């Protein structure tokens, strides 16, 4: 049945492909991260969009966090007036939505063999602390799990006085995953990623160049030490 096809496709096509951006310079205010819930056959599937505007050229990726799909590249992105259209051709996905400036919401239709209503609200990091100056930069480490070494990257950035924290999992093709909460309490740095159901707690070294801590997900806790790269 089609709803099961959605699940299979979103799981099966987590792969990197080249993408082409198409658009006008209009409506730059849809740039950023957006979250929505796709409802199909009683299932609720979180969908996250990452939209970028580089001098009028649009590009984007899509995440399906509950199914482990991150950084799925859009093959085309079009933004004109108050309308957003994007496609992921390898997955036969087409989306058309209208941006409401007053509510800061995108309301539209997600099509993959059949149409589904799908609206997006702007993703916000509501619990990012304002005391992360000592932890600014890119941090890298490796998770050891079942004989595998999985690279783990955290970016802590500051722009216009506001902090933004994101996570990359390069080996799994996941980039720019939203970190919902993060804080630095004296020397203890902690963060949470609700899309992955994961948390981290680590102790910052005296020279502020390394972290020693643990990563937890789905009841599993693993040691995770990271070093600052820049």
C-alpha positions, 0 to 999 in steps of 0.5 A: 500500500502507498503509506508503506511505500513512503516509509520504504522510500524514505528509508531506502533512498538516504544517499547523496546525489547532486542537486540543481537549484532553480528560483528567483530572488523573491521571498528570502524569508523562507530561508532556514530550517522548517519542521512538519508532520506528515500524516499517512495511514495513522502514522505521523512522520516528522519531516524537516526542511533546510532551505538556503538562498545564496545570492538568489540561488536556492538549494535545500535538503530534507530530513526524515528523523524518525527513520534515520534519513538526514541531508536528503538533497532536493533536486530543485527548489523554486521560490516565487512570490509567496510560493515554495516548490521543491522536488526530490526526484530520486524519491518521486517527491514533489511539494508545493506550499504557500508561505504565510508571512503573518503566521510564519508558516508554509501550508501545502501539499506533499505528493509521493504517488498520492497527495497529503496535506503538509504544513511547516513551521519554522524550527527554533532552538528554544533551549540554547543557552546564552553562555556558550562562548567558551565552547564555540567552534567545531568539535569532533570525536568517534563513537565506538559501537559494535566494532564500528567507529562512527565520526561525531561532529558538533558545531557551536556557532554565534551570529548576531548575538545568538547561538546555534548548535548543529550535529553532523554524522558524516559516515551516515550522510547526516549534516546540519541536524538540529540540536534543540538544547545546549548549555554550559554549566561551569565546565559541564557541556550538555546538549540534546537532539530530539530528532534522534532521541539522544543526549550528551554530557561532557566535561570541558578541559582546563584549556577548553580544547577537549571534552570528555563525556558520554553519549546516550540514545535509545537506552544505550550509553557510550563514551564520547570524547571530542576535541576542538578543531577550530 
